Amino acid sequence: MLMPRQRLIGRTDMDEVLFEKRGAVGIITLNRPKALNALTLAMVRAMRAQLDAWAADSAVACVVIRGAGERAFCAGGDIRAAAQSGREGTSYALDFWREEYLFNAAIKHYEKPYLALMHGIAMGGGLGVSVHGTYRIVDETALLAMPETGIGFFPDVGGSWFLPRCPGEIGLYLALTGARLKPADALYAGLATHLRRAEEWPALLDALAQGESPAELLSRDKPSAPLAKRRAKIDRIFAAQSVEAILAGLDAESDEWSRETAATIRTKSPTSLKLTFREMREGRKLSFDDCMRMEFRLSSRILAGNDFTEGVRAAVIDKDGAPKWRPATLGEVTAETVDGAFAPLGSNELPL
């Protein structure tokens, strides 16, 4: 949430992202509240440049990122603009993903403490600018998810790295279903590190500005997590060797959660489900940078297909909730299609 006493040191066009240096802390404020602070290419470029500048500034001890408005930390990337780019054949979508992924990597490798203050909706690209940091602090309103299979895409922004490293098979469950996590479950899954009420955030920022160490200011929280109670079933069913086998495992159960989970998965893009399943399995074995390279390959290939633009149409343009996936079933998604999406890009690889 946007807080008072801002001394701005930089702006993008239309003030989409604000930068402030307050004592020993550099503060990034995502400032598109009407768009749920969705990221644009200009925002990503500005944040990467500012992060580099603060890395070289000995007066800045740590960096904090937050979102303006009451509803969201960040709802992700501007998928409407990306889908339009895909339809029109422009370079915007790939330019955006390339620079977004490089920014995600810059956060992962940042040498100073990087803190995300996450309230409300934090999804997709919103996790990309938070989860890779040192501290991910959620308030009582936070709702985290990676919902990409529902728009014909896949969990990107480092999802192939952090989701497979959730406890057990929870990451694959989150990736396939797009399930939304409240604070306790976000902590249990490892997507968040601390829970602090929003009313405590101004005092936290003041202490950081005065040079106090984040490690000394923050203590670990371990609230009871509903997700933990389902862990055994999730681990058993989602350890299967294919999406089809996972669905068969869910169908064999008699409880409501299993039925609802299977029904949710069946609404997603079959191509996205197959790509995501392999992505999660591959990501377990790869370094962070190799995960990002893999994701850029997938982004490049999926943009040329039907399901991403169709998924965005159904979800955010026409909002009819009735995407026409092609192919329409898991059985029609060929091994050649999946293998081709993961193939190297040669000279067009992500330049990490």
C-alpha positions in Angstrom: 0.0 0.0 0.0 1.3 3.5 -0.8 2.6 5.1 2.3 3.4 8.8 3.1 6.6 10.7 3.1 7.8 9.9 -0.4 10.8 11.6 -1.8 10.8 10.5 -5.4 14.1 10.0 -7.2 12.8 8.6 -10.4 9.6 8.0 -12.4 8.6 6.1 -15.5 6.1 7.4 -18.0 2.7 8.1 -16.3 4.3 7.3 -12.9 3.7 3.6 -13.3 6.5 2.8 -10.8 7.9 5.1 -8.2 11.4 5.1 -6.6 12.3 6.6 -3.2 15.5 6.6 -1.2 14.6 6.9 2.5 17.7 6.7 4.7 19.3 3.3 4.2 16.4 1.8 2.2 15.5 2.0 -1.4 11.8 1.7 -2.0 10.1 0.6 -5.2 6.3 1.2 -5.4 4.3 -0.4 -8.2 1.9 2.4 -9.0 -0.9 1.1 -11.3 -3.6 0.4 -8.7 -6.5 0.5 -11.2 -4.7 -2.3 -13.2 -3.8 -4.2 -10.0 -0.2 -3.0 -10.5 0.2 -5.2 -13.5 3.7 -5.0 -14.9 4.6 -3.3 -18.2 7.8 -3.3 -20.2 8.6 0.2 -19.2 8.1 -0.7 -15.5 10.4 -3.7 -15.7 13.1 -1.7 -17.5 13.0 1.1 -14.9 13.1 -1.3 -12.0 16.1 -3.1 -13.4 18.0 0.1 -13.9 17.2 1.4 -10.4 18.1 -2.0 -8.8 21.5 -1.8 -10.5 21.9 1.8 -9.3 21.1 0.9 -5.7 23.5 -2.1 -5.9 26.3 0.4 -6.5 25.1 2.9 -3.8 26.9 2.2 -0.5 24.2 4.3 1.3 21.5 1.8 0.4 21.5 -1.2 2.7 18.4 -2.9 1.4 15.6 -2.6 -1.1 11.8 -2.9 -0.5 9.2 -3.4 -3.2 5.5 -2.8 -2.5 2.2 -2.1 -4.4 0.0 1.0 -4.4 -3.7 0.8 -3.6 -5.8 -1.6 -1.5 -6.5 -4.5 -3.8 -3.1 -5.8 -5.0 0.6 -6.0 -4.6 0.9 -7.1 -8.2 -1.5 -9.2 -10.3 1.2 -10.2 -12.8 2.3 -9.0 -16.2 0.1 -7.1 -18.6 -1.3 -10.2 -20.3 -3.7 -8.1 -22.5 -0.8 -6.3 -24.1 1.2 -9.6 -24.5 -1.7 -11.3 -26.1 -2.3 -8.4 -28.5 1.4 -8.6 -29.4 1.0 -12.3 -30.2 -2.0 -11.6 -32.4 -0.4 -8.8 -34.3 3.0 -10.4 -34.6 4.9 -7.6 -32.9 8.0 -8.0 -30.7 6.5 -6.6 -27.6 5.6 -9.8 -25.8 9.0 -11.4 -26.3 10.8 -8.2 -25.4 8.7 -8.0 -22.2 9.3 -11.6 -21.2 13.0 -11.4 -22.0 13.5 -8.3 -19.8 11.1 -9.5 -17.1 13.0 -12.8 -16.7 16.3 -10.9 -16.6 14.9 -8.7 -13.8 13.7 -11.8 -12.0 17.3 -13.1 -12.2 18.7 -9.8 -11.0 16.5 -10.1 -7.9 17.6 -13.7 -7.3 21.3 -12.8 -7.5 21.0 -9.4 -5.7 23.7 -9.0 -3.1 21.7 -6.8 -0.8 18.6 -7.8 1.2 15.5 -7.5 -1.0 12.1 -7.3 0.8 8.7 -7.6 -0.7 5.7 -6.3 1.2 2.8 -8.3 -0.3 -0.9 -7.4 0.2 -4.0 -8.5 -1.6 -3.5 -10.1 -5.0 0.1 -11.4 -5.7 0.0 -13.6 -8.8 2.1 -14.6 -11.7 4.6 -11.8 -12.4 3.9 -10.4 -8.9 5.6 -13.5 -7.5 8.4 -13.0 -10.0 9.3 -9.6 -8.4 8.9 -11.0 -4.8 9.6 -14.7 -4.3 13.2 -14.5 -5.5 14.0 -11.9 -2.9 15.4 -12.4 0.6 12.2 -11.7 2.5 8.6 -12.1 1.3 6.3 -10.5 3.9 2.6 -11.0 3.5 -0.2 -9.3 5.4 -3.6 -10.7 6.4 -5.1 -9.9 3.0 -2.5 -11.6 0.8 -3.6 -14.1 -1.9 -0.9 -15.8 -3.8 -1.2 -17.9 -7.0 0.4 -19.0 -10.3 -2.8 -19.2 -12.5 -1.1 -19.4 -15.9 -2.6 -22.8 -17.1 -6.0 -21.1 -17.0 -4.9 -18.6 -19.7 -3.1 -21.1 -22.0 0.3 -20.2 -20.6 2.6 -21.8 -18.0 4.1 -20.8 -14.6 7.0 -18.5 -15.6 9.0 -15.7 -13.9 11.0 -18.4 -12.2 8.1 -20.7 -11.4 10.1 -23.7 -12.7 12.6 -22.9 -10.0 10.5 -22.1 -6.9 7.5 -24.3 -7.4 9.4 -27.6 -7.6 11.2 -26.5 -4.4 7.9 -26.3 -2.4 7.4 -29.1 0.1 6.7 -32.5 -1.6 4.4 -32.2 -4.6 2.7 -28.9 -3.6 4.5 -27.0 -6.3 3.1 -29.2 -9.1 -0.4 -29.0 -7.5 -0.2 -25.2 -7.5 1.2 -25.1 -11.0 -1.5 -27.3 -12.6 -4.5 -26.0 -10.7 -3.6 -22.3 -10.1 -4.8 -22.7 -6.5 -4.8 -19.5 -4.4 -2.9 -19.5 -1.2 -3.9 -17.4 1.9 -1.1 -16.2 4.2 -0.7 -19.4 6.3 -0.5 -21.6 3.2 1.8 -19.2 1.5 4.2 -19.5 4.4 3.9 -23.3 4.5 4.6 -23.5 0.8 7.7 -21.3 1.1 6.4 -18.5 -1.2 6.3 -16.2 1.8 8.7 -16.0 4.7 6.9 -13.7 7.2 3.4 -12.6 8.2 3.0 -9.0 9.4 -0.2 -7.0 9.6 -0.2 -4.0 7.2 -0.4 -1.6 10.1 3.1 -2.8 11.2 4.7 -2.0 7.8 5.3 1.8 8.3 7.3 1.0 11.5 9.3 -1.7 9.7 10.2 0.8 6.9 11.2 3.4 9.4 13.5 0.9 11.1 15.1 -0.2 7.8 15.6 3.5 6.9 17.5 3.9 10.1 19.8 1.1 9.1 18.5 -1.7 11.2 19.0 -5.2 9.8 16.0 -7.0 8.3 17.1 -10.2 10.0 16.9 -8.6 13.4 13.6 -7.0 12.7 11.8 -10.1 11.5 11.0 -13.3 13.3 9.6 -16.4 11.7 5.9 -17.2 11.8 4.4 -20.7 11.8 0.6 -20.4 11.8 -1.4 -23.5 11.2 -1.7 -24.1 7.4 -4.8 -25.9 5.9 -2.5 -27.0 3.0 -0.4 -29.0 5.5 -3.5 -31.2 6.2 -3.7 -32.1 2.5 0.0 -32.7 2.0 -0.1 -36.5 2.2 -2.8 -36.8 -0.4 -1.2 -34.2 -2.7 2.2 -35.9 -2.5 0.6 -39.3 -3.3 -1.5 -38.2 -6.2 0.7 -35.6 -7.8 3.7 -37.9 -7.7 2.2 -39.6 -10.8 4.1 -39.7 -14.1 1.6 -37.7 -16.2 -1.3 -35.3 -16.0 -3.6 -38.1 -17.1 -2.4 -40.3 -14.2 -2.9 -37.4 -11.8 -6.5 -37.0 -13.0 -7.0 -40.8 -12.7 -5.7 -40.6 -9.1 -8.1 -37.8 -8.3 -11.0 -39.5 -9.9 -10.3 -42.6 -7.8 -10.9 -40.6 -4.6 -14.4 -40.1 -3.2 -13.9 -36.8 -1.3 -15.1 -33.4 -2.5 -11.6 -31.8 -2.6 -10.4 -34.5 -5.1 -13.5 -34.0 -7.3 -13.1 -30.3 -7.3 -9.4 -30.4 -8.0 -9.9 -32.8 -11.0 -12.7 -30.5 -12.3 -10.4 -27.5 -12.0 -7.6 -29.1 -13.9 -9.9 -30.2 -16.7 -10.8 -26.5 -17.3 -7.2 -25.6 -18.1 -5.4 -25.6 -21.5 -4.4 -29.2 -22.3 -1.2 -28.0 -24.0 -0.4 -25.8 -21.0 -0.9 -28.7 -18.6 1.4 -30.9 -20.5 4.1 -28.2 -20.8 3.7 -27.3 -17.2 4.0 -30.9 -16.0 7.3 -31.4 -17.8 8.5 -27.9 -16.8 8.0 -28.7 -13.1 9.9 -32.0 -13.4 12.7 -30.5 -15.4 13.0 -27.6 -13.0 13.8 -29.9 -10.1 17.1 -30.7 -11.8 18.1 -27.3 -13.2 20.0 -24.3 -11.8 18.0 -21.1 -11.4 19.6 -19.5 -14.5 18.9 -22.7 -16.6 15.3 -22.6 -15.4 14.9 -19.0 -16.7 16.4 -20.1 -20.0 13.9 -22.9 -20.3 11.0 -20.6 -19.5 12.1 -18.2 -22.3 12.1 -21.1 -24.7 8.6 -22.0 -23.7 7.4 -18.4 -23.9 8.8 -18.1 -27.4 7.0 -21.2 -28.6 3.7 -20.8 -26.8 3.2 -17.3 -28.3 3.0 -18.8 -31.7 0.1 -21.2 -30.7 -3.6 -20.7 -30.2 -4.1 -21.1 -26.5 -2.5 -18.1 -24.9 -4.3 -15.5 -27.0 -7.5 -17.5 -26.7 -7.1 -17.9 -22.9 -6.6 -14.1 -22.5 -9.6 -13.4 -24.7 -11.8 -15.6 -22.5 -10.4 -14.4 -19.2 -9.9 -10.6 -19.6 -11.2 -9.4 -23.0 -14.6 -11.0 -23.6 -14.7 -12.5 -20.1 -16.9 -15.3 -21.2 -14.9 -17.9 -19.3 -15.3 -20.3 -22.2 -11.9 -20.7 -24.0 -11.7 -22.9 -27.0 -8.5 -24.8 -26.5 -6.7 -26.3 -29.5 -6.1 -29.1 -29.1 -9.1 -29.7 -26.9 -7.9 -32.8 -25.0 -4.8 -34.0 -23.3 -4.6 -37.0 -25.6 -4.3 -34.8 -28.6 -1.2 -33.0 -27.3 1.6 -34.8 -29.0 5.1 -35.6 -27.7 6.5 -33.7 -30.6 4.7 -30.5 -29.6 6.0 -30.8 -26.0 9.5 -31.6 -27.1 9.5 -28.8 -29.6 8.6 -26.2 -27.0 11.6 -27.1 -24.9 14.1 -27.1 -27.7 17.0 -24.6 -27.6 16.6 -21.3 -29.3 20.2 -21.0 -30.6 21.3 -17.4 -30.8 17.9 -16.3 -29.3 18.4 -17.9 -25.9 17.8 -15.7 -22.8 21.1 -13.7 -22.4 22.0 -14.6 -18.8 
